[in-house]
Amino acid sequence: MKPFSWRRLCFSSKAYQHLTMLLVALWIVAVAGCSLLQVRMPTVSSSPPSGTPSPAAVSPQRFDGVTIHIITHDGAQQTVTRRHIAGFENLTGAKVKQTGVPFKDLYDTLQRDWSSGASQYEMAIALPQWQIDFIQAGYLEDLTDRRKADVALQWDDIAPLWREFSAVYKGHTYSIPLDGDFHMLYYRTDLLKQAGLTPPATWDDYLAIAKQFHDKDLNGDGKPDYGSCIEKRPKEFSASILGSFIAPFLQSQGTAQGIFFDPDTMKPLVNNPGFARALEIYKQTTNYGVPDDKNLSQPEARRLFLSGRCAMTLDWGDVGTQSIYPTTSNVMNKVGTSITPGSTQVLDRQANQLIACNKFTCPYAINGVNHAPYAAYGGWVGVVAAKAAPRVKDAAYAFLSYMGQPAQSNVDVTVGATGYNPYRVSQFKEVEPWLKAGMSLEMANNYLGTIEVSLSSPNIVLDLTIPHNQQYLLNVLDAVRADFLRNKLTQEEAMQQIEQRWQQITDRVGRADQKAAYRSSLGLPS
């Protein structure tokens, strides 16, 4: 993965033009309410929106006799590939076989398989943060030439954040973005309106609103419900959710500041009053959740919110599209979205204390509140194994391109079951696909407007993309977080453990190399 520089993205001329186009398109929505393969399957999805350029039709390349073995997370990510397997097989003659494994096992499964002499999988749908480990180990195919020759993929239509952050490493393309991820706040519009409340601007506001609605009957079934439903189950996505609590306390000076380490020393940004306050608020949300809130899974948190039993939740973009399914949602067109809550205080790193926001300490604040929307994970991407046979590599890339082309992906991102969220400019410019999917105009404007506010923030937080990030985040942060919620560790003990164990990983891998990788990921000189 190419080190992502938000400063370069925002201020270099060509990237700036792309970003400006994206933001203008988003603003309009919010205010108005390869020659190798250019395959399309009209029966899978509708034609691209009117604003999307359509390449000249060509006959798809045939891959008769070729079988592609794909591995991915056994959740919604299997759904999007399953949606397109039959169409791709009919067009190309290839066969596609898919395997799903639990999220907690996916990284290790890929490491074992691709490091073995007899790999089972030629293609994977994985997280972009993992690429740096796989690239350095020589496991991933360089897709640059295929991507450059692929007119049908419409690469420039992919928003700059994901085109740069998710796909490219040292100038070479190693993956194809299929999704755009960052956290959003979801709330019941009917409940807040009846109570005369506005969406929470800060995490303190979130706690107050959650308390007000907790133990009230929110869906009319006569049973007490919950003020907050946020997943906290270990070894899933909970450590990432915690990041949205931490972010506004630790980052206020823009994306290049980062939230994980001091970029000059690689000292973890953990044992400090900002991290402590985030942990405190995070734990307090359990007071307004389900009885076993510390074990709440992502699917169950979503089910509870969609059934009308929760006032608020924090999640990726999936909940917005899932809320419009009449068969599974009791809150159709009663769901609002907003940028993740922020803080009126931020960490002074030199003094190691929380200080009030002002125009200097929080230059990007909105009404005095520092928001730091977290681009958690960055969105699922497709990669091809370097050890695969040449013909299979071509077929695997062809399938990735097929899934990622606007004709398919513009529909996929409106279908909540896919787990994929908007990541192309064309997916923000046209409101019609969202209305066709079942959103009201008001909700579509609100949903896309929240995405615009988050994406356009100069203080957006990038996920950790240095080598061995899985060890830092899942093996350490998530495990300590779980013990803290179970009262096995005090707040001070939790921060000390994370700091010590992160330092050990950094020293084992190599502090100088990790520092260079971290600074590069933030767009800072090495």
C-alpha positions as CSV (number, residue, x, y, z in Angstrom):
1,M,0.0,0.0,0.0
2,K,1.4,3.4,-1.0
3,P,1.9,5.6,2.1
4,F,-1.2,7.8,2.2
5,S,-0.6,11.5,2.5
6,W,-3.7,13.5,3.3
7,R,-1.7,16.7,2.8
8,R,-0.7,15.5,-0.6
9,L,-4.2,14.5,-1.4
10,C,-5.7,17.8,-0.3
11,F,-3.1,20.1,-1.7
12,S,-1.3,18.5,-4.7
13,S,-2.9,19.8,-7.9
14,K,-4.2,16.7,-9.6
15,A,-5.3,15.0,-6.3
16,Y,-6.8,18.3,-5.2
17,Q,-8.9,18.5,-8.3
18,H,-10.2,14.9,-7.8
19,L,-11.1,15.7,-4.2
20,T,-12.7,18.9,-5.1
21,M,-14.9,17.2,-7.7
22,L,-15.9,14.6,-5.1
23,L,-16.8,17.2,-2.4
24,V,-18.7,19.3,-4.9
25,A,-20.7,16.2,-6.0
26,L,-21.4,15.3,-2.4
27,W,-22.4,18.9,-1.5
28,I,-24.9,18.9,-4.4
29,V,-26.5,15.7,-3.2
30,A,-26.6,16.9,0.4
31,V,-28.2,20.3,-0.5
32,A,-30.6,18.9,-3.1
33,G,-31.8,16.6,-0.8
34,C,-8.9,-2.4,-20.1
35,S,-8.6,-4.0,-23.0
36,L,-8.0,-7.1,-21.0
37,L,-11.4,-7.1,-19.5
38,Q,-14.4,-4.9,-20.0
39,V,-17.2,-7.2,-19.0
40,R,-20.6,-6.2,-17.9
41,M,-23.7,-8.2,-16.9
42,P,-26.9,-6.2,-17.4
43,T,-29.0,-8.8,-15.6
44,V,-27.0,-8.4,-12.4
45,S,-27.7,-4.7,-12.1
46,S,-29.0,-1.7,-13.8
47,S,-27.0,0.5,-16.2
48,P,-24.6,3.1,-14.7
49,P,-26.2,6.4,-13.6
50,S,-26.5,9.0,-16.2
51,G,-23.4,10.9,-15.0
52,T,-21.2,7.8,-15.2
53,P,-19.1,7.5,-18.4
54,S,-19.6,4.2,-20.2
55,P,-16.7,2.6,-22.0
56,A,-17.1,1.0,-25.4
57,A,-18.6,-2.5,-25.2
58,V,-16.2,-5.3,-26.0
59,S,-16.4,-9.0,-25.8
60,P,-15.2,-10.3,-22.4
61,Q,-12.1,-12.5,-22.3
62,R,-12.8,-16.2,-21.9
63,F,-11.4,-18.3,-19.1
64,D,-12.8,-21.7,-19.9
65,G,-11.3,-24.4,-17.7
66,V,-10.0,-21.9,-15.1
67,T,-11.1,-22.1,-11.5
68,I,-10.6,-19.3,-9.0
69,H,-10.6,-20.0,-5.3
70,I,-11.6,-17.0,-3.2
71,I,-11.3,-16.5,0.5
72,T,-13.0,-13.8,2.6
73,H,-14.7,-12.9,5.8
74,D,-17.7,-15.2,6.4
75,G,-20.0,-12.2,7.0
76,A,-21.6,-9.9,4.4
77,Q,-18.5,-9.9,2.2
78,Q,-19.5,-13.3,0.9
79,T,-22.8,-11.9,-0.2
80,V,-21.3,-9.5,-2.8
81,T,-19.2,-12.1,-4.5
82,R,-22.0,-14.6,-4.5
83,R,-24.2,-11.9,-6.2
84,H,-21.8,-11.9,-9.1
85,I,-20.4,-15.4,-9.5
86,A,-23.0,-16.7,-11.8
87,G,-22.9,-13.7,-14.1
88,F,-19.1,-13.8,-14.3
89,E,-19.1,-17.5,-15.0
90,N,-21.6,-17.1,-17.8
91,L,-19.6,-14.3,-19.4
92,T,-16.2,-15.8,-19.1
93,G,-16.5,-19.6,-18.7
94,A,-14.4,-19.5,-15.5
95,K,-15.5,-21.2,-12.3
96,V,-15.5,-19.4,-9.0
97,K,-15.4,-21.2,-5.6
98,Q,-15.7,-19.1,-2.4
99,T,-14.6,-19.9,1.1
100,G,-15.5,-17.8,4.1
101,V,-13.8,-17.8,7.5
102,P,-14.5,-15.8,10.7
103,F,-13.0,-12.3,10.7
104,K,-10.7,-13.1,13.7
105,D,-9.2,-16.0,11.6
106,L,-8.9,-14.3,8.2
107,Y,-5.5,-12.7,8.5
108,D,-3.8,-15.7,10.0
109,T,-5.4,-18.0,7.5
110,L,-4.1,-15.9,4.6
111,Q,-0.6,-15.8,6.2
112,R,-0.5,-19.6,6.6
113,D,-1.9,-20.3,3.1
114,W,0.2,-17.9,1.1
115,S,3.4,-18.8,3.0
116,S,2.9,-22.5,2.3
117,G,4.2,-24.4,-0.7
118,A,0.7,-25.4,-1.8
119,S,-1.6,-22.4,-1.5
120,Q,-5.3,-23.0,-1.8
121,Y,-6.5,-19.5,-2.6
122,E,-5.7,-17.4,-5.7
123,M,-7.7,-14.4,-4.6
124,A,-8.9,-12.8,-1.3
125,I,-11.1,-10.0,-0.2
126,A,-9.3,-8.6,2.8
127,L,-8.5,-5.4,4.7
128,P,-6.1,-2.8,3.1
129,Q,-4.1,-2.5,6.4
130,W,-2.9,-6.1,6.0
131,Q,-1.4,-5.5,2.6
132,I,1.8,-4.1,3.8
133,D,2.7,-7.4,5.5
134,F,1.6,-9.4,2.5
135,I,3.4,-7.2,0.0
136,Q,6.7,-7.3,2.0
137,A,6.4,-11.1,2.1
138,G,5.9,-11.3,-1.7
139,Y,2.5,-12.8,-1.4
140,L,0.5,-10.3,-3.6
141,E,0.5,-9.8,-7.3
142,D,1.3,-6.3,-8.7
143,L,-1.9,-5.3,-10.5
144,T,-0.6,-2.0,-11.9
145,D,-0.4,-3.0,-15.6
146,R,-3.7,-4.8,-15.5
147,R,-5.4,-1.8,-13.8
148,K,-3.9,0.7,-16.1
149,A,-5.2,-1.2,-19.2
150,D,-8.7,-1.7,-17.6
151,V,-11.0,1.0,-19.0
152,A,-14.1,-0.6,-17.7
153,L,-13.0,-0.4,-14.0
154,Q,-13.1,3.5,-14.3
155,W,-10.3,3.9,-11.8
156,D,-10.6,7.7,-11.6
157,D,-14.2,7.3,-10.5
158,I,-13.0,5.8,-7.3
159,A,-12.8,8.5,-4.6
160,P,-9.2,9.6,-3.9
161,L,-9.2,8.5,-0.3
162,W,-9.7,4.8,-1.2
163,R,-7.9,5.0,-4.5
164,E,-4.8,6.2,-2.6
165,F,-5.2,4.7,0.9
166,S,-6.6,1.3,0.1
167,A,-4.9,0.3,-3.2
168,V,-1.4,1.6,-3.8
169,Y,2.0,0.9,-2.2
170,K,5.1,2.7,-3.4
171,G,3.5,3.7,-6.6
172,H,2.2,0.2,-7.5
173,T,-1.4,-1.0,-7.4
174,Y,-1.8,-4.2,-5.3
175,S,-5.6,-4.2,-4.7
176,I,-8.9,-3.1,-6.1
177,P,-11.2,-1.2,-3.7
178,L,-14.7,-2.6,-3.4
179,D,-15.9,-0.7,-0.4
180,G,-15.5,2.6,1.5
181,D,-15.4,2.4,5.3
182,F,-15.5,4.9,8.2
183,H,-17.8,5.1,11.2
184,M,-21.0,7.0,11.4
185,L,-23.5,7.7,14.2
186,Y,-27.1,6.4,13.7
187,Y,-30.0,7.6,15.7
188,R,-33.8,7.4,15.8
189,T,-35.1,10.6,14.2
190,D,-38.6,10.1,15.6
191,L,-37.4,9.7,19.2
192,L,-35.1,12.7,19.1
193,K,-37.7,14.9,17.4
194,Q,-40.4,13.9,20.0
195,A,-37.9,14.8,22.8
196,G,-36.9,18.0,21.2
197,L,-33.3,16.8,20.9
198,T,-30.6,17.2,18.3
199,P,-28.1,14.5,17.4
200,P,-25.2,14.3,19.9
201,A,-22.3,16.6,19.0
202,T,-20.0,15.2,21.7
203,W,-19.6,11.9,23.5
204,D,-20.9,13.5,26.6
205,D,-24.0,14.4,24.7
206,Y,-24.2,10.8,23.5
207,L,-24.2,9.5,27.1
208,A,-26.9,12.0,28.1
209,I,-29.2,11.0,25.2
210,A,-28.6,7.3,25.8
211,K,-29.5,7.7,29.5
212,Q,-32.7,9.6,28.6
213,F,-34.0,6.8,26.4
214,H,-32.7,3.8,28.3
215,D,-35.3,1.5,29.8
216,K,-38.0,3.2,27.8
217,D,-40.3,1.3,25.4
218,L,-38.9,2.5,22.1
219,N,-40.7,0.2,19.7
220,G,-44.2,-0.1,21.2
221,D,-44.0,-3.7,22.4
222,G,-44.4,-2.8,26.0
223,K,-40.9,-3.9,27.0
224,P,-38.0,-1.6,28.1
225,D,-35.4,-0.9,25.5
226,Y,-31.9,0.5,25.3
227,G,-30.3,3.9,24.8
228,S,-27.1,2.6,23.1
229,C,-26.3,-0.5,21.1
230,I,-22.6,-0.7,20.2
231,E,-20.8,-3.9,19.5
232,K,-18.2,-4.8,22.1
233,R,-17.7,-8.6,21.5
234,P,-14.0,-9.6,21.6
235,K,-12.1,-10.6,18.5
236,E,-14.5,-9.0,16.0
237,F,-14.6,-5.3,15.2
238,S,-14.8,-3.8,18.7
239,A,-11.3,-2.4,18.9
240,S,-12.0,-0.4,15.8
241,I,-15.2,1.0,17.3
242,L,-13.2,2.1,20.4
243,G,-11.1,4.1,18.0
244,S,-13.9,6.5,17.3
245,F,-14.1,7.2,21.0
246,I,-10.4,7.9,21.3
247,A,-10.0,9.9,18.0
248,P,-11.5,13.3,19.0
249,F,-9.4,13.5,22.2
250,L,-6.1,12.7,20.5
251,Q,-6.2,14.3,17.0
252,S,-7.2,17.9,16.5
253,Q,-4.5,19.3,14.2
254,G,-5.4,17.4,11.0
255,T,-4.9,13.9,9.6
256,A,-1.1,14.1,9.7
257,Q,-1.2,14.2,13.5
258,G,-2.4,10.6,13.9
259,I,-3.9,8.9,16.9
260,F,-1.7,5.8,17.5
261,F,1.9,7.0,18.1
262,D,4.0,10.0,18.6
263,P,5.5,10.2,15.1
264,D,8.8,11.5,16.4
265,T,9.5,8.8,19.0
266,M,6.9,6.0,18.2
267,K,5.8,6.2,21.9
268,P,2.2,4.9,22.0
269,L,-0.4,7.6,22.5
270,V,-2.1,5.5,25.1
271,N,-1.1,6.5,28.7
272,N,-2.6,10.0,28.8
273,P,-5.7,11.8,30.0
274,G,-7.3,11.9,26.5
275,F,-7.1,8.1,26.1
276,A,-8.3,7.7,29.7
277,R,-11.3,9.9,29.1
278,A,-12.2,8.0,26.0
279,L,-12.0,4.7,28.0
280,E,-14.2,6.2,30.7
281,I,-16.9,7.2,28.2
282,Y,-16.7,4.0,26.3
283,K,-17.3,2.0,29.5
284,Q,-20.2,4.2,30.6
285,T,-22.0,3.3,27.4
286,T,-22.5,-0.2,28.9
287,N,-24.8,1.4,31.4
288,Y,-27.3,2.1,28.6
289,G,-26.9,-1.1,26.6
290,V,-28.2,-4.7,26.8
291,P,-27.6,-6.7,30.0
292,D,-24.5,-8.4,28.5
293,D,-23.4,-5.4,26.6
294,K,-19.7,-6.2,26.8
295,N,-20.4,-9.3,24.6
296,L,-22.7,-7.6,22.1
297,S,-21.8,-8.7,18.6
298,Q,-22.0,-6.6,15.5
299,P,-24.9,-8.6,13.9
300,E,-26.9,-8.4,17.2
301,A,-26.3,-4.7,17.7
302,R,-27.6,-4.1,14.2
303,R,-30.6,-6.3,14.7
304,L,-31.5,-4.5,17.9
305,F,-31.3,-1.1,16.3
306,L,-33.2,-2.1,13.2
307,S,-35.9,-3.7,15.3
308,G,-36.5,-0.4,17.0
309,R,-35.0,-1.4,20.4
310,C,-32.1,1.1,20.5
311,A,-32.0,4.9,20.3
312,M,-28.5,5.1,18.9
313,T,-25.7,3.0,17.5
314,L,-22.2,3.5,16.0
315,D,-21.3,1.6,12.9
316,W,-20.1,1.6,9.3
317,G,-22.4,2.7,6.4
318,D,-24.2,-0.7,6.3
319,V,-26.9,0.3,8.9
320,G,-28.1,3.0,6.6
321,T,-29.0,0.7,3.8
322,Q,-30.1,-2.2,6.1
323,S,-32.6,0.1,7.7
324,I,-34.7,0.3,4.5
325,Y,-35.4,-3.4,4.2
326,P,-39.1,-3.8,5.1
327,T,-38.6,-7.5,6.0
328,T,-35.9,-6.8,8.6
329,S,-36.3,-3.2,9.6
330,N,-38.9,-1.6,11.9
331,V,-37.3,1.8,11.6
332,M,-37.7,2.5,7.9
333,N,-37.2,6.2,7.2
334,K,-36.8,6.8,11.0
335,V,-33.0,6.6,10.9
336,G,-30.8,9.7,10.9
337,T,-27.0,9.8,10.6
338,S,-24.4,12.3,11.7
339,I,-20.6,12.6,12.0
340,T,-19.2,10.7,14.9
341,P,-19.4,12.6,18.2
342,G,-16.4,14.8,19.2
343,S,-15.0,16.5,22.2
344,T,-14.6,20.1,23.5
345,Q,-11.3,19.1,25.0
346,V,-8.2,17.6,23.4
347,L,-4.8,16.3,24.5
348,D,-1.9,18.6,24.8
349,R,0.8,16.1,24.0
350,Q,3.6,18.1,25.5
351,A,1.9,18.9,28.7
352,N,0.1,15.5,28.8
353,Q,-3.2,17.1,29.8
354,L,-6.6,17.8,28.4
355,I,-7.1,21.4,27.3
356,A,-10.1,23.3,26.0
357,C,-10.8,23.7,22.3
358,N,-10.1,27.1,20.7
359,K,-9.2,28.2,17.3
360,F,-5.6,27.1,17.9
361,T,-6.0,23.9,19.7
362,C,-8.9,22.7,17.5
363,P,-8.6,24.6,14.2
364,Y,-11.1,22.3,12.5
365,A,-13.8,22.3,15.2
366,I,-17.4,22.7,14.3
367,N,-19.2,25.0,16.8
368,G,-16.4,24.5,19.3
369,V,-16.4,20.7,19.0
370,N,-13.4,18.8,17.7
371,H,-14.6,15.9,15.4
372,A,-12.2,13.3,14.2
373,P,-14.2,10.9,11.9
374,Y,-12.4,7.5,11.8
375,A,-11.8,5.8,8.5
376,A,-11.8,2.5,10.2
377,Y,-10.3,-0.3,8.1
378,G,-10.7,1.8,5.0
379,G,-12.9,-0.6,3.1
380,W,-12.6,-4.1,1.8
381,V,-10.3,-4.7,-1.1
382,G,-9.6,-7.5,-3.5
383,V,-6.1,-8.9,-4.0
384,V,-4.5,-11.7,-6.1
385,A,-2.0,-14.2,-4.9
386,A,1.5,-13.8,-6.5
387,K,2.0,-17.6,-6.6
388,A,-1.1,-18.3,-8.6
389,A,-0.7,-19.6,-12.2
390,P,-0.6,-16.8,-14.8
391,R,-3.9,-17.7,-16.4
392,V,-5.6,-17.9,-13.0
393,K,-4.2,-14.5,-12.0
394,D,-5.7,-13.0,-15.1
395,A,-9.1,-14.6,-14.3
396,A,-8.9,-13.5,-10.7
397,Y,-8.2,-9.9,-11.7
398,A,-11.0,-10.1,-14.2
399,F,-13.5,-11.1,-11.5
400,L,-12.3,-8.3,-9.2
401,S,-12.7,-5.8,-12.1
402,Y,-16.2,-7.1,-12.8
403,M,-17.3,-6.7,-9.2
404,G,-15.8,-3.3,-9.0
405,Q,-17.1,-1.8,-12.2
406,P,-19.8,0.9,-11.7
407,A,-22.6,-1.2,-13.3
408,Q,-22.2,-3.7,-10.5
409,S,-20.8,-1.7,-7.6
410,N,-23.1,1.2,-7.8
411,V,-25.9,-1.2,-6.9
412,D,-23.9,-3.3,-4.4
413,V,-23.4,-0.3,-2.2
414,T,-27.1,0.3,-1.9
415,V,-27.8,-3.3,-0.8
416,G,-27.2,-3.6,3.0
417,A,-26.6,-7.3,2.8
418,T,-23.4,-6.8,0.9
419,G,-21.6,-4.9,3.7
420,Y,-20.2,-2.6,1.1
421,N,-20.5,1.2,1.4
422,P,-20.1,4.0,-1.2
423,Y,-16.6,4.6,-2.5
424,R,-17.0,5.9,-6.1
425,V,-17.7,9.5,-7.0
426,S,-20.7,8.3,-9.2
427,Q,-22.2,6.7,-6.1
428,F,-22.4,10.1,-4.5
429,K,-23.5,12.2,-7.5
430,E,-26.7,10.3,-8.3
431,V,-29.4,10.0,-5.8
432,E,-31.7,7.9,-7.9
433,P,-30.1,4.5,-7.0
434,W,-30.6,5.3,-3.3
435,L,-34.2,6.2,-3.9
436,K,-34.7,3.1,-6.0
437,A,-33.2,1.0,-3.2
438,G,-36.0,2.3,-0.9
439,M,-34.5,5.4,0.9
440,S,-36.7,8.5,1.2
441,L,-35.2,11.6,-0.4
442,E,-34.8,13.1,3.1
443,M,-32.9,10.0,4.4
444,A,-30.7,9.8,1.2
445,N,-29.7,13.4,1.6
446,N,-29.0,12.9,5.3
447,Y,-27.0,9.7,4.7
448,L,-24.9,11.0,1.8
449,G,-24.6,14.4,3.6
450,T,-23.0,12.7,6.6
451,I,-20.6,10.9,4.4
452,E,-19.7,14.2,2.8
453,V,-19.1,15.9,6.1
454,S,-16.9,13.1,7.3
455,L,-14.9,12.7,4.1
456,S,-14.3,16.4,3.7
457,S,-13.0,16.8,7.2
458,P,-9.3,17.8,7.3
459,N,-9.2,16.0,10.6
460,I,-10.3,12.6,9.3
461,V,-8.4,9.8,11.0
462,L,-6.6,7.1,9.0
463,D,-6.4,3.6,10.4
464,L,-3.1,2.0,11.4
465,T,-1.3,0.8,8.3
466,I,2.2,-0.1,9.5
467,P,3.6,-3.6,9.4
468,H,2.1,-6.0,12.0
469,N,-0.8,-3.7,12.6
470,Q,-2.9,-6.8,13.4
471,Q,-0.8,-7.5,16.4
472,Y,-1.2,-3.9,17.7
473,L,-4.9,-3.7,17.2
474,L,-6.4,-7.1,17.5
475,N,-3.9,-9.1,19.6
476,V,-3.3,-6.3,22.1
477,L,-5.8,-3.4,21.9
478,D,-8.9,-5.6,21.6
479,A,-7.7,-8.1,24.3
480,V,-7.0,-5.4,26.8
481,R,-10.2,-3.5,25.9
482,A,-12.2,-6.7,26.7
483,D,-10.5,-7.2,30.0
484,F,-11.1,-3.6,31.0
485,L,-14.8,-3.9,30.3
486,R,-14.9,-7.1,32.4
487,N,-13.2,-5.2,35.3
488,K,-10.2,-7.5,35.1
489,L,-8.1,-4.4,34.6
490,T,-8.4,-0.9,36.0
491,Q,-8.3,2.0,33.6
492,E,-4.7,2.8,34.5
493,E,-3.7,-0.9,34.2
494,A,-5.3,-1.1,30.8
495,M,-3.4,1.9,29.5
496,Q,-0.2,0.6,30.9
497,Q,-0.6,-2.8,29.3
498,I,-1.4,-1.4,25.9
499,E,1.6,0.9,26.1
500,Q,4.0,-1.8,27.2
501,R,2.9,-4.4,24.8
502,W,2.8,-2.0,21.8
503,Q,6.4,-0.9,22.8
504,Q,7.4,-4.6,22.8
505,I,6.0,-5.1,19.3
506,T,7.7,-2.0,18.0
507,D,11.1,-3.0,19.4
508,R,10.8,-6.6,18.1
509,V,9.9,-5.4,14.6
510,G,12.4,-2.5,14.6
511,R,11.7,0.9,16.0
512,A,13.4,2.8,13.2
513,D,11.5,0.9,10.5
514,Q,8.2,1.2,12.3
515,K,8.7,4.9,12.8
516,A,9.5,5.4,9.1
517,A,6.4,3.5,8.1
518,Y,4.2,5.3,10.5
519,R,5.4,8.8,9.5
520,S,5.1,7.8,5.8
521,S,1.5,6.7,6.4
522,L,0.7,10.1,7.8
523,G,2.4,11.9,4.9
524,L,5.3,13.1,7.1
525,P,8.9,13.0,5.9
526,S,10.8,9.9,7.1
